[in-house]
């Protein structure tokens, strides 16, 4: 994790000039296109990490990263650094000709394009702010659910280096359609995981219905607490379990309760846009 004390803003304030960030796990420096630092997926748990005032500062941090990670000698660091940067830019950059054909005016067309694209570069471009620059999570939240997301990014954020990514990024990623039932259950049952991530993962359509049916039928007591309580606000509950539906009927619907807020906030793209 790369940190700096030389920040232009405090959390919640709009950055008044461009900043640069480095990818916390591959070390690539690039322009940060987020208007708020905490909206950048690479700003870490504090919402302030891996960001720098100038490209030179970001490049120095990246060189330090490569030195530590790849044990490069100082005599050849510039050569190796340039090669690595060229490869990263070729791999990550959204091609200009692709961006040109993306819809920009009609909101429904934009959301549909993000949902249906099979281009990993476009998906990551939306997430990283290269496409549809905005402070809103409206488009990013859709891209984070797209199964064609970069799998390295997905696994680093959810499993390998969770502390390096923002909570909001990880919560939307829990709805990603490339996650298997086993991966989702590992999130749900991890007591050290963020309770919202656990709850959102439980609402991912890839969670096996038999797993849910067992909880809703044979382990109803679990529904008293999160993450399992969120199932009472899941629209599929009626078709999954009559017992749980009876339990829900006997329980008061608590509007603005945490499970209700989670279910209302972190919806799958189908329930929101289709």
N, C-alpha and C positions, 0 to 999 in steps of 0.2 A: 504494500500500500504506500503511495507517495503522498506526502502532505506538504503544505507550505503555509507559512504565517502571513504571507503577503497577499491578502485578499482585498478585493475592491468592495465587497458588500458583506452584509450580515444576512442570515437566513430570512427570507421573506421579502427582501428588497430586490427591485429589478436592477440588473447589472447595467451600469451607465456607459460601458464600453465593452468591446469584445474581449473575451478571455479565451484561453486555450486549455485544453485538457489532454491527459494521456490516458489511454486505455490501461486500467490497473493491472491487467494480466498479460498483455502483449506489448505494452509500453509505447504504443504509437501516439505521437503528438499530433493534434489537429485542432482546428478552430471549434470551439464549443458554440453551438447554435441555439442553445437554450437561453431564454430570456431570464430565467431564474436558475441559479446554480443548483438548487435542490431538485429541479425538474430534469436535470441531466442524469441519465442512468448510471453514470460513472462517478457520482459525487459521494458515494459511500453512505455509511450509517449516519454521519453527522450532516450530510448535505453540503460539505465544504471541502472534500478531499479531491486530490488529483487535478486541481485547477491552478492556473498560473496567469499572471498579468500579460506576459509576452510570449511569443513563440520561442524566443531564445531560452527563456526559463523552462518552458515545457520540453524543449529539445535537450537541454542539459539534464533534466530529470530523466528523460527517456534514455540518454546515454548512460546515466548511472544505473538505470534499470537493466539495460542490456549488459553492462559490465558485471553486475551482480548475478544476473540470471544465466548469462551465457559464458561468463568468465573470459570476456574478451580482453586482450592486451591493449594498453593505452596506445601503442604504436600503430595498431591497425583498426582502432575503434571506428574512425570516420568512414573507412572503406566498408567495413561490415555493417555499420549503421545505415549507410546510404543504400546498400543492397537490401537490407531488411525493410527499410522504409518504402523503397520502390515496390517490393513485393506486397506489402500491406496495402499501399495505396491502390495497386492494381486489383487487389482482391476485394477491398472494401468499398471503393468509390462507386457510387451510382453513375452509370454511364449517361452522358448528356442526352444521347438520342432516346434513351428509355424515359428519362424525365419529361422530355418534350411531348410524349404521347399520353402522359398521365392527365386525367381530368383535373381541372382547377376551379371551375365555377360552381357546378352543381354539387351540393353537399352529399346527396344520395349516391351520385356517381363516384364521388371520391371514396366514400366508405366502402362501396361495393368493390372498387378497384383495389383497395388495400386488403379487403377480405379475400379476394379471389386471385391475387397475384401469386405466381409460383416463383417469382424472381427473388432470391434471398437478398440481393443487393438493394432492391426496392424496400423490402421489409425492414432491413437494418437502416436504410436511409431515412425511413419515417421515424423509427425509434430514436435515432441519433440526431434528428433535426435537420438532416440534409434535404429532406423532402417535406413540404408542407410545414414550414417553420411557424411554430405557434407555441404559446405557453400552455395551451389546453392539452389535456390528456385524451381528448376525444379520438384523435387519429392514432396516437401512440398506443392507446389501450387496445385498439383493434389489431394493430401490427404485432403487439406482444402475444396475441392469441393465434396468430397465423402459424400453421404447422411448418411452413417453409422458412422459418426463422433460422438464423445461424445456430446450429446445435451446440457449438462451443460456448457461445454467449449464454444460451439457455441453461446449460449445465453448470457453468461457472456461477451464474447468478443464483440459481436455486440450490445447488448442492456443494460446489467446490469452494467458492469464495463469497458466500452470502453477505459478509460484512462489507464487501466492496461495492455493493449496489444499493440503491435506494429501496425503501420498503414498498413504495408505490409501484416501482418497476417489478419487484418480486411478486407482489400480490396479483397484478394482472397476468404475469407469466404463469401463475398457478392454473390459469384457464387455458393454457396453450394446448392445442389439439394433438401435438406430437408426443405428449407425455403419456406413458403407459399407465395402466391401472396400478401396477406395482410401484412405479415412481410416485404416483399421486398418494397412494396409501403410506409410503414412507414419509411423505410430508405431513399428512394428516396425523399420523401416530407419533411423530417426533415431538416430544414434550418441550424440547429446547427451541423449537421453531416459533416464529411469530404467530400468535393465535389467529390473526386475520388471514395469513397465508394458509394456515391449516384449514380454516373454514372455507376459504375460496376454493382450495383444492378439492374439497369434498363436493362442491357443486360442479366440478368439471364433468362434462358428459361422458368422459372416458372412464370414470369410476364405474366398476362393474355393478350392475343392478342387483346381483345376488348379494354382494357385500353390503349394499345399502339396505336391501330387504332384511338381511339378518339383524342389522342394527335396529331397524324400524319395527321389527316383529319380535325378536327375541331379547333385545337389549335396550328396551325402551327407556330405562333409567338413564342411559347415556344422554338422552335428549334434554336433560335438565341443565347441561352445561355446554359451552363451546369446546371444541368446534362442532360437535354433533348437533347442538341445538339449532344450528343454521338450517338443518334439514327440514325443520318445521315451517320454514319460509320458502322451501323449494317447491316450485310449481308442479314437479313430477310426483309429489308425495302420494297423490290420490291413486295413480296407476301403479305405484310401487307397493304400498302397504295400507290395507284397510285398518289394521290395528293402530298404526301411527296416525292415521287420519282421525280416528276416534280420540286418540291421546291429544291431538292438536285441537280438536273441537272442545275438549274439556279444559284446555289451557287458554288463558286470555291472550289475545293478539296484542303484543306490546309494541305499538308504533314508536319509533325512535329508540327502541332497545338496540343493543349492539348487534345481535344476530339479524334483526330486521334491517338495520343500516347496512351491514355487510352484504346481505342479499340484494338490497336495492341498489347499492353502489357498484358492486362488482358483478355485473351481469354478462352472460355470454353474448357474443355479437348477434346471434340469431334473435334472442329475446329482446335486444335493444333496437336492431335495425331491420329485421325481416318481418 
